[in-house]
Amino acid sequence: MATQNTTDSSWTVFIEILSDEFTDKTGFGVYAHITPVDINQAYQQYQQRNAPMRLFAREYVRHHA
């Protein structure tokens, strides 16, 4: 169960950071630009890379905004 809580926490932080990056760049949050399915795919990509979450989000937004 601890693993699930860690995953849930990481997922929540990921969405917040991704939304912050979209808002900073475009003035609109994440859901104005990509679907929940896209967010899930982005999270899966993040988990496969060895990069800080904020850096991944910044690069993702740069390519999708």
N, C-alpha and C positions, 0 to 999 in steps of 0.2 A: 504493500500500500504506500510506503514511503516513496517508491519510484514514481507512482502515479501522481502524488502530490508535487514532486519535483518537476515532472513533465508538465502538469497543469500550470505551475508557477512560471516555468520557462515559456510556455505557450502564451500566457497572458502578457508577460514582459515583452515577448517578441512582437505581439500585435500592437502594444503601446508604442514601442520604439519605431516600428514600421509606420504607424499612423503619424507619429511626431515628425518623421522624416518627410512623409508626403505633405504634411501640413506646412512644414518649413519651406519646402520647395514650391508648392503649388497653392497653398492657402486652403486646401481641402484634405480631409483625412483619407485613410487607406480605402474605406469602402466606397468612396467616390470614384476610385480609379480601378480597383480590381475586385474580383468576386471572392467570396469565402473559399471557394475551391482553389483559386490562385494563391490565396494567403496560405492555405494548407500546403500547397506545392512549394511555395517559397520557404516555409518552415522546414519542410523535408530537405530542401537544398541546403539551408543553413546548417542543419544537423550533420550533413555529410561533409561540410567544409570545416576547416580548422581556422576560423576567423572569429574575431569578436562580433557579437550580435550587432552592435551599432555600426560597425564597418560594413558588415554584410547588408544591413538595411539601407545604408547610404548608397552603396553600389547598386542595389536592387532598384531603388527609387530613381537613380540616375538613368537607368536603362528602361524604366517603365513609366516615367512621368512625362 
